[in-house]
């Protein structure tokens, strides 16, 4: 994201608030979602990064055709996850679903690291992608709780780049790690990084403003509007 866009987003979020506690938490939630979804993409791309070394591992007996079948299970898991985690986010709320998606995706990568048969690989691949799919509907719930609809475009334009950042980070990081470690350990590193981010987000990601003693989004927007109108009247007088 270029600097003018970042500056515009922050200035719009802070307009009339001078980084009030509400705005600081808005930014904290936005950053938490950004980092969390990038971590989900990090896990998602571990298989692609390790694919060459896995196909070269004589103990696995995985060839190009088998890898193609694995990726089919990958896509099937994503489809199933999108259908299940959307209603799940409605039921559990954005924060719980987001943390659950991170937890299960990390667990799937650990399972992948200790697997040796195609059937188990396919199962963990399906499971991991289904879990990862929960990140997006979870963020929909969180954005709705923290940001007014007039800023959805700005907020989502920022969040949307997190998937590309996670993909780039996966390629660079895992490409380097594969020169030092075998593919199993790379999967474990991926899971460990995601678990570390999960711990941080457990404390920084909040479901709604009321959970940290702030007014509701509607009350905050009404207060800001009244404050701005009062300031305009004072200026005109």
Secondary structure, 3 states (H helix, E strand, C coil): CCHHHHHHHHHHHHCCCCCCHHHHHHHHHHHHHHHHHHHHHHHHCHHHHHHHHHHHCCCCCCCHHHHHHHHHHHHHHHHHHHHHHHHHHHHHCHHHHHHHHHHHHHHHHHHHHCCCCHHHHHHHHHHHHHHHCHHHHHHHHHHHHHCCHHHHHHHHHHHHHHHHHHHHHHHHHHHHHCCCCCHHHHHHHHHHHHHHHHHHHHHHCCCCHHHHCCCCHHHHHHHHHHHHHHHHHHHHC
